[in-house]
Amino acid sequence: MPSALWIAHVTVTDPEAYGIYAKGAGPAIAAHGGVFLARGGRYVQLEGNDRARNVVARFPSLEAAVACYNSAEYQAALSHAKGASVRDLVVVEEAE
């Protein structure tokens, strides 16, 4: 089964509330086998909509990433990001 990448592009509008999200999201992601590959940092926007924060995490499978998103732990953390950010999130299977 191929691994999957969780790719988020984020504009943070309330840093304090978003910080609470990030503190809860990290452990929830790790609990589902997710490992961060990029978390903020330098980037170059070549096409599309620019968002100042870009996050990439690798999961053991697409199903594990979706299970993480739907988990009670992640949803509890996510409640702090809603209204504190504008986000795009996609999960993509890696090529084998």
DSSP file (Angstrom, degrees, kcal/mol; ACC not computed):
  #  RESIDUE AA STRUCTURE BP1 BP2  ACC     N-H-->O    O-->H-N    N-H-->O    O-->H-N    TCO  KAPPA ALPHA  PHI   PSI    X-CA   Y-CA   Z-CA
    1    1 A M              0   0    0      0, 0.0     2,-0.1     0, 0.0     0, 0.0   0.000 360.0 360.0 360.0 128.2    0.0    0.0    0.0
    2    2 A P        -     0   0    0      0, 0.0    60,-0.5     0, 0.0    94,-0.1  -0.362 360.0-116.3 -72.5 150.5    1.6    3.4   -1.0
    3    3 A S        -     0   0    0     58,-0.2    91,-3.1    92,-0.1     2,-0.3  -0.239  30.6-137.6 -73.1 172.6    2.2    6.1    1.6
    4    4 A A  E     -AB  59  93A   0     55,-2.1    55,-3.0    89,-0.3     2,-0.5  -0.968   1.5-134.1-138.3 151.0    0.3    9.4    1.3
    5    5 A L  E     -AB  58  92A   0     87,-3.3    87,-2.7    -2,-0.3     2,-0.6  -0.912   8.0-152.7-108.1 130.8    1.2   13.0    1.7
    6    6 A W  E     -AB  57  91A   0     51,-3.1    51,-2.1    -2,-0.5     2,-0.5  -0.916  21.0-170.8 -97.7 115.8   -1.0   15.4    3.7
    7    7 A I  E     -AB  56  90A   0     83,-3.2    83,-2.2    -2,-0.6     2,-0.4  -0.951   6.2-178.6-120.8 118.4   -0.5   18.9    2.1
    8    8 A A  E     -AB  55  89A   0     47,-2.9    47,-2.6    -2,-0.5     2,-0.5  -0.948  13.5-166.4-119.8 136.7   -1.8   22.0    3.7
    9    9 A H  E     -AB  54  88A   0     79,-2.4    79,-2.1    -2,-0.4     2,-0.4  -0.992  25.0-177.4-118.6 123.1   -1.6   25.6    2.5
   10   10 A V  E     -AB  53  87A   0     43,-3.5    43,-2.6    -2,-0.5     2,-0.5  -0.953  31.5-163.8-134.1 138.4   -2.6   28.0    5.2
   11   11 A T  E     - B   0  86A   0     75,-2.5    75,-2.5    -2,-0.4     2,-0.5  -0.988  27.6-145.1-111.6 117.1   -3.0   31.7    5.9
   12   12 A V  E     + B   0  85A   0     -2,-0.5    73,-0.3    73,-0.2    40,-0.0  -0.709  25.6 171.4 -85.9 126.8   -3.1   32.3    9.6
   13   13 A T  S    S+     0   0    0     71,-2.5    72,-0.2    -2,-0.5    -1,-0.1   0.591  77.4  33.7-108.3 -17.7   -5.5   35.1   10.7
   14   14 A D     >  -     0   0    0     70,-1.9     4,-2.6     1,-0.1     5,-0.2  -0.785  66.4-172.6-138.7  91.8   -5.3   34.5   14.5
   15   15 A P  H  > S+     0   0    0      0, 0.0     4,-2.1     0, 0.0     5,-0.1   0.834  83.0  54.1 -58.3 -36.1   -1.9   33.3   15.5
   16   16 A E  H  > S+     0   0    0      2,-0.2     4,-1.3     1,-0.2     5,-0.1   0.955 113.6  40.1 -65.2 -50.0   -2.9   32.6   19.2
   17   17 A A  H  > S+     0   0    0      1,-0.2     4,-1.8     2,-0.2    -1,-0.2   0.885 114.9  53.3 -65.8 -38.3   -5.8   30.4   18.3
   18   18 A Y  H  X S+     0   0    0     -4,-2.6     4,-2.7     1,-0.2    -1,-0.2   0.855 103.4  57.6 -66.7 -33.3   -3.8   28.7   15.5
   19   19 A G  H  X S+     0   0    0     -4,-2.1     4,-2.0    -5,-0.2    -1,-0.2   0.878 104.3  51.4 -62.3 -37.6   -1.0   28.0   17.9
   20   20 A I  H  X S+     0   0    0     -4,-1.3     4,-1.5     2,-0.2    -2,-0.2   0.913 109.9  50.4 -64.3 -42.2   -3.5   26.0   20.1
   21   21 A Y  H  X S+     0   0    0     -4,-1.8     4,-3.0     1,-0.2     3,-0.5   0.952 109.5  50.2 -57.1 -50.6   -4.5   24.1   16.9
   22   22 A A  H  X S+     0   0    0     -4,-2.7     4,-1.9     1,-0.2    -1,-0.2   0.867 106.7  54.6 -60.8 -38.3   -0.9   23.3   16.1
   23   23 A K  H  < S+     0   0    0     -4,-2.0    -1,-0.2     1,-0.2    -2,-0.2   0.854 117.1  37.0 -64.5 -34.5   -0.2   22.0   19.6
   24   24 A G  H  X S+     0   0    0     -4,-1.5     4,-1.4    -3,-0.5    -2,-0.2   0.810 113.2  56.3 -85.5 -31.9   -3.1   19.6   19.4
   25   25 A A  H  X S+     0   0    0     -4,-3.0     4,-2.8    -5,-0.2     5,-0.2   0.889  98.4  61.1 -69.5 -39.6   -2.7   18.6   15.7
   26   26 A G  H  X S+     0   0    0     -4,-1.9     4,-2.5     1,-0.2     5,-0.2   0.935 107.5  42.0 -55.9 -53.0    0.9   17.5   16.0
   27   27 A P  H  > S+     0   0    0      0, 0.0     4,-2.3     0, 0.0    -1,-0.2   0.872 114.3  52.7 -63.2 -35.8    0.2   14.6   18.5
   28   28 A A  H  X S+     0   0    0     -4,-1.4     4,-0.7     2,-0.2    -2,-0.2   0.911 110.9  47.0 -65.1 -41.1   -2.9   13.6   16.6
   29   29 A I  H ><>S+     0   0    0     -4,-2.8     5,-2.6     1,-0.2     3,-0.9   0.929 112.9  48.5 -65.5 -45.7   -1.0   13.4   13.4
   30   30 A A  H ><5S+     0   0    0     -4,-2.5     3,-1.9     1,-0.2    -2,-0.2   0.877 104.3  60.3 -61.9 -38.0    1.9   11.4   15.1
   31   31 A A  H 3<5S+     0   0    0     -4,-2.3    -1,-0.2     1,-0.3    -2,-0.2   0.727 105.6  49.1 -63.4 -21.2   -0.7    9.0   16.6
   32   32 A H  T <<5S-     0   0    0     -3,-0.9    -1,-0.3    -4,-0.7    -2,-0.2   0.159 128.8 -95.1-103.9  16.9   -1.8    8.1   13.1
   33   33 A G  T < 5S+     0   0    0     -3,-1.9     2,-0.2     1,-0.3    -3,-0.2   0.570  74.5 151.0  85.6   9.3    1.7    7.4   11.8
   34   34 A G      < -     0   0    0     -5,-2.6     2,-0.4    -6,-0.2    -1,-0.3  -0.536  25.1-169.2 -79.0 140.9    2.2   10.9   10.3
   35   35 A V  E     -C   58   0A   0     23,-2.1    23,-2.9    -2,-0.2     2,-0.3  -0.998  23.4-122.2-129.4 127.8    5.6   12.4   10.1
   36   36 A F  E     +C   57   0A   0     -2,-0.4    21,-0.3    21,-0.2     3,-0.1  -0.521  30.0 172.4 -72.9 131.3    6.2   16.1    9.2
   37   37 A L  E    S+     0   0A   0     19,-3.4     2,-0.3     1,-0.4    20,-0.2   0.689  75.9  11.7-103.0 -32.6    8.4   16.7    6.2
   38   38 A A  E     +C   56   0A   0     18,-1.9    18,-2.5     3,-0.0    -1,-0.4  -0.990  57.8 175.1-147.3 139.8    7.8   20.4    6.0
   39   39 A R  E     -C   55   0A   0     -2,-0.3     2,-0.3    16,-0.2    16,-0.2  -0.721  69.7 -47.1-148.4  89.1    6.2   22.8    8.5
   40   40 A G  S    S+     0   0    0     14,-2.5    -1,-0.1    -2,-0.2    13,-0.1  -0.646  86.9 126.2  79.2-142.2    6.4   26.4    7.5
   41   41 A G        -     0   0    0     -2,-0.3    13,-0.2    -3,-0.1    -1,-0.1  -0.088  65.8 -29.4  81.8 178.3    9.9   27.3    6.3
   42   42 A R        +     0   0    0      2,-0.0     2,-0.3     1,-0.0    -2,-0.0  -0.336  64.8 162.3 -69.6 148.5   11.0   29.0    3.1
   43   43 A Y        -     0   0    0     -2,-0.0     2,-0.4     2,-0.0    -2,-0.0  -0.974  32.9-134.7-157.3 165.0    9.1   28.5   -0.1
   44   44 A V        -     0   0    0     -2,-0.3     2,-0.7     0, 0.0    -2,-0.0  -0.991  17.8-144.0-127.1 121.0    8.7   29.9   -3.6
   45   45 A Q        +     0   0    0     -2,-0.4     3,-0.1     1,-0.2     5,-0.1  -0.765  27.5 166.6 -85.5 113.1    5.2   30.4   -4.9
   46   46 A L        +     0   0    0     -2,-0.7     2,-0.3     1,-0.3    -1,-0.2   0.767  62.8   1.3 -98.9 -30.9    5.3   29.6   -8.7
   47   47 A E  S    S+     0   0    0      2,-0.1    -1,-0.3     0, 0.0     0, 0.0  -0.968 102.5  16.9-149.7 162.2    1.6   29.3   -9.5
   48   48 A G  S    S-     0   0    0     -2,-0.3     2,-0.3    -3,-0.1    -3,-0.0  -0.191  99.7 -11.6  76.7-163.0   -1.8   29.5   -7.9
   49   49 A N        -     0   0    0      1,-0.1     2,-0.4     2,-0.0    -2,-0.1  -0.586  64.2-132.0 -81.6 130.6   -2.8   31.1   -4.6
   50   50 A D        +     0   0    0     -2,-0.3     2,-0.4    -5,-0.1    -2,-0.1  -0.686  25.6 178.3 -83.7 129.1   -0.1   32.1   -2.1
   51   51 A R        -     0   0    0     -2,-0.4   -40,-0.2     1,-0.1   -41,-0.1  -0.999  27.7-138.2-128.8 133.8   -0.5   31.0    1.5
   52   52 A A  S    S+     0   0    0     -2,-0.4     2,-0.5   -43,-0.1   -41,-0.2   0.685  86.2  55.9 -69.7 -20.0    2.3   31.9    3.9
   53   53 A R  E     -A   10   0A   0    -43,-2.6   -43,-3.5   -13,-0.1     2,-0.4  -0.962  61.7-178.9-120.5 127.6    2.3   28.5    5.8
   54   54 A N  E     -A    9   0A   0     -2,-0.5   -14,-2.5   -45,-0.2     2,-0.4  -0.990   3.6-174.6-126.5 129.2    2.8   25.2    4.0
   55   55 A V  E     -AC   8  39A   0    -47,-2.6   -47,-2.9    -2,-0.4     2,-0.4  -0.982   5.5-176.3-129.1 133.7    2.8   21.9    5.8
   56   56 A V  E     +AC   7  38A   0    -18,-2.5   -19,-3.4    -2,-0.4   -18,-1.9  -0.997   5.8 176.2-129.5 128.3    3.6   18.4    4.4
   57   57 A A  E     -AC   6  36A   0    -51,-2.1   -51,-3.1    -2,-0.4     2,-0.5  -0.987  21.6-138.0-129.3 142.6    3.2   15.2    6.4
   58   58 A R  E     -AC   5  35A   0    -23,-2.9   -23,-2.1    -2,-0.4   -53,-0.2  -0.854  20.0-170.8-100.3 133.4    3.7   11.6    5.3
   59   59 A F  E     -A    4   0A   0    -55,-3.0   -55,-2.1    -2,-0.5   -25,-0.1  -0.834  36.2-113.1-117.0 158.1    1.3    9.0    6.4
   60   60 A P  S    S-     0   0    0      0, 0.0     2,-0.3     0, 0.0   -27,-0.1   0.783  95.9  -7.7 -61.3 -26.2    1.6    5.2    6.0
   61   61 A S     >  -     0   0    0    -58,-0.2     4,-1.7   -57,-0.1   -57,-0.2  -0.978  70.0-103.7-160.5 165.5   -1.5    5.3    3.7
   62   62 A L  H  > S+     0   0    0    -60,-0.5     4,-2.3    -2,-0.3     5,-0.2   0.893 121.7  54.8 -59.9 -41.3   -4.2    7.5    2.3
   63   63 A E  H  > S+     0   0    0      1,-0.2     4,-2.5     2,-0.2    -1,-0.2   0.876 105.1  52.0 -63.6 -38.4   -6.6    5.8    4.7
   64   64 A A  H  > S+     0   0    0      2,-0.2     4,-2.1     1,-0.2    -1,-0.2   0.896 109.9  49.4 -65.1 -39.6   -4.4    6.6    7.7
   65   65 A A  H  X S+     0   0    0     -4,-1.7     4,-2.2     2,-0.2    -2,-0.2   0.913 113.1  45.9 -65.4 -43.2   -4.3   10.2    6.8
   66   66 A V  H  X S+     0   0    0     -4,-2.3     4,-2.2     2,-0.2    -2,-0.2   0.893 111.2  52.9 -67.7 -39.2   -8.1   10.4    6.3
   67   67 A A  H  X S+     0   0    0     -4,-2.5     4,-0.8     2,-0.2    -1,-0.2   0.893 108.4  51.5 -62.1 -39.1   -8.6    8.5    9.6
   68   68 A C  H >< S+     0   0    0     -4,-2.1     3,-1.1     1,-0.2     6,-0.4   0.954 109.1  49.6 -60.6 -50.1   -6.4   11.1   11.3
   69   69 A Y  H 3< S+     0   0    0     -4,-2.2    -2,-0.2     1,-0.3    -1,-0.2   0.889 115.2  44.0 -57.0 -41.2   -8.4   14.0    9.9
   70   70 A N  H 3< S+     0   0    0     -4,-2.2    -1,-0.3    -5,-0.1    -2,-0.2   0.526  90.4 114.0 -83.7  -6.3  -11.7   12.4   11.1
   71   71 A S  S <X S-     0   0    0     -3,-1.1     4,-2.6    -4,-0.8     5,-0.2  -0.267  75.4-122.3 -68.0 152.7  -10.3   11.4   14.5
   72   72 A A  H  > S+     0   0    0      1,-0.2     4,-2.1     2,-0.2     5,-0.2   0.875 111.7  54.4 -60.0 -38.5  -11.7   13.0   17.7
   73   73 A E  H  > S+     0   0    0      2,-0.2     4,-1.8     1,-0.2    -1,-0.2   0.931 111.9  41.8 -64.7 -46.1   -8.3   14.3   18.6
   74   74 A Y  H  > S+     0   0    0     -6,-0.4     4,-3.2     1,-0.2    -2,-0.2   0.915 113.3  52.7 -69.5 -40.9   -7.6   16.0   15.3
   75   75 A Q  H  X S+     0   0    0     -4,-2.6     4,-1.5     1,-0.2    -1,-0.2   0.872 107.0  53.5 -62.5 -36.3  -11.1   17.4   15.1
   76   76 A A  H  < S+     0   0    0     -4,-2.1     4,-0.4    -5,-0.2    -1,-0.2   0.924 113.3  43.1 -62.6 -44.0  -10.7   18.9   18.6
   77   77 A A  H >X S+     0   0    0     -4,-1.8     3,-1.8     1,-0.2     4,-0.6   0.920 109.6  57.6 -65.2 -43.6   -7.5   20.6   17.5
   78   78 A L  H >X S+     0   0    0     -4,-3.2     4,-1.7     1,-0.3     3,-0.9   0.785  90.1  71.9 -60.5 -28.8   -9.1   21.7   14.2
   79   79 A S  H 3< S+     0   0    0     -4,-1.5    -1,-0.3     1,-0.3    -2,-0.2   0.786  97.0  52.0 -59.0 -25.5  -11.9   23.5   16.1
   80   80 A H  H <4 S+     0   0    0     -3,-1.8    -1,-0.3    -4,-0.4    -2,-0.2   0.733 106.3  53.0 -81.6 -23.9   -9.2   26.1   17.0
   81   81 A A  H XX S+     0   0    0     -3,-0.9     3,-2.0    -4,-0.6     4,-0.7   0.790  86.5  93.7 -81.3 -28.6   -8.0   26.6   13.4
   82   82 A K  B 3< S+d   85   0A   0     -4,-1.7     4,-0.1     1,-0.3   -65,-0.0  -0.495 102.2  10.8 -67.0 127.3  -11.5   27.3   12.1
   83   83 A G  T 34 S+     0   0    0      2,-0.6    -1,-0.3    -2,-0.3    -2,-0.1   0.290 121.6  73.6  84.6 -10.9  -12.0   31.1   12.2
   84   84 A A  T <4 S+     0   0    0     -3,-2.0   -71,-2.5     1,-0.2   -70,-1.9   0.347 104.3  16.3-112.0   1.9   -8.2   31.5   12.8
   85   85 A S  E  <  -Bd  12  82A   0     -4,-0.7    -2,-0.6   -73,-0.3     2,-0.5  -0.991  61.5-126.0-164.4 161.9   -7.0   30.5    9.3
   86   86 A V  E     -B   11   0A   0    -75,-2.5   -75,-2.5    -2,-0.3     2,-0.3  -0.994  45.3-178.3-114.6 122.8   -7.9   30.1    5.7
   87   87 A R  E     -B   10   0A   0     -2,-0.5     2,-0.4   -77,-0.2   -77,-0.2  -0.918  31.0-166.2-131.8 147.5   -6.8   26.6    4.7
   88   88 A D  E     -B    9   0A   0    -79,-2.1   -79,-2.4    -2,-0.3     2,-0.4  -0.996  21.0-177.4-122.0 135.1   -6.6   24.2    1.8
   89   89 A L  E     +B    8   0A   0     -2,-0.4     2,-0.3   -81,-0.2   -81,-0.2  -0.996   6.9 169.4-138.4 131.0   -5.8   20.6    2.6
   90   90 A V  E     -B    7   0A   0    -83,-2.2   -83,-3.2    -2,-0.4     2,-0.5  -0.986  21.5-149.0-137.0 147.2   -5.4   17.6    0.3
   91   91 A V  E     -B    6   0A   0     -2,-0.3     2,-0.4   -85,-0.2   -85,-0.2  -0.984  20.7-174.9-116.5 129.0   -4.1   14.1    0.8
   92   92 A V  E     -B    5   0A   0    -87,-2.7   -87,-3.3    -2,-0.5     2,-0.1  -0.983  24.1-124.4-128.6 129.6   -2.3   12.5   -2.1
   93   93 A E  E     -B    4   0A   0     -2,-0.4   -89,-0.3   -89,-0.3     2,-0.2  -0.471  31.9-121.4 -66.7 141.1   -1.0    8.9   -2.5
   94   94 A E        -     0   0    0    -91,-3.1     2,-0.1    -2,-0.1    -1,-0.1  -0.548  29.8-101.3 -81.1 150.3    2.6    8.8   -3.3
   95   95 A A              0   0    0     -2,-0.2   -92,-0.1     1,-0.1    -1,-0.1  -0.431 360.0 360.0 -67.5 144.4    3.8    7.0   -6.5
   96   96 A E              0   0    0     -2,-0.1    -1,-0.1   -94,-0.1    -2,-0.0   0.460 360.0 360.0 -86.5 360.0    5.1    3.5   -5.9
